[in-house]
Amino acid sequence: VMDGELVQLERETEIAIHPGALKVLVPSRVARAEAA
């Protein structure tokens, strides 16, 4: 489930935001997923 979620998130962020912002978003989401 996490894998699929990350893939979908990456696709959305890549299209919607710049790579720099993506790098900032991904770690935050990953940390939240791990905490949850």
C-alpha positions in Angstrom: 0.0 0.0 0.0 2.8 2.4 1.0 4.6 1.7 -2.2 1.6 2.4 -4.4 0.9 5.5 -2.4 4.4 6.9 -2.8 4.4 6.2 -6.6 1.1 8.0 -7.0 2.3 10.9 -4.9 5.5 11.3 -6.9 3.6 11.4 -10.1 1.2 14.1 -8.8 4.0 16.2 -7.3 6.2 15.9 -10.3 3.4 17.2 -12.5 2.1 19.8 -10.1 5.4 21.1 -8.5 9.1 21.6 -9.4 11.7 18.9 -8.6 13.1 21.1 -5.8 9.7 21.3 -4.0 9.2 17.5 -4.6 12.4 16.7 -2.6 11.0 18.8 0.2 7.6 17.2 0.1 8.6 13.5 -0.2 10.6 13.3 3.1 7.8 15.0 5.0 5.2 12.6 3.6 7.5 9.6 4.3 8.1 10.7 7.9 4.3 11.1 8.4 3.7 7.6 6.9 6.3 6.1 9.2 4.9 7.8 12.2 1.4 6.7 11.3 
